[in-house]
Amino acid sequence: MQLQSRLKMANLISMYWQWSRFKSSVLFP
């Protein structure tokens, strides 16, 4: 159970990281 929740957290963090990078690349080329 704990491992699954940890995986979900890592997935959310990676998604947020990719989104922030995409935003920064679009707003500040």
ChimeraX attribute file (.defattr): number of C-alpha atoms within 10 A of each C-alpha:
attribute: neighborCount
match mode: 1-to-1
recipient: residues
	/A:1	5
	/A:2	7
	/A:3	8
	/A:4	9
	/A:5	10
	/A:6	11
	/A:7	11
	/A:8	12
	/A:9	12
	/A:10	12
	/A:11	12
	/A:12	12
	/A:13	12
	/A:14	12
	/A:15	12
	/A:16	12
	/A:17	12
	/A:18	12
	/A:19	12
	/A:20	12
	/A:21	12
	/A:22	12
	/A:23	12
	/A:24	11
	/A:25	10
	/A:26	9
	/A:27	8
	/A:28	7
	/A:29	6
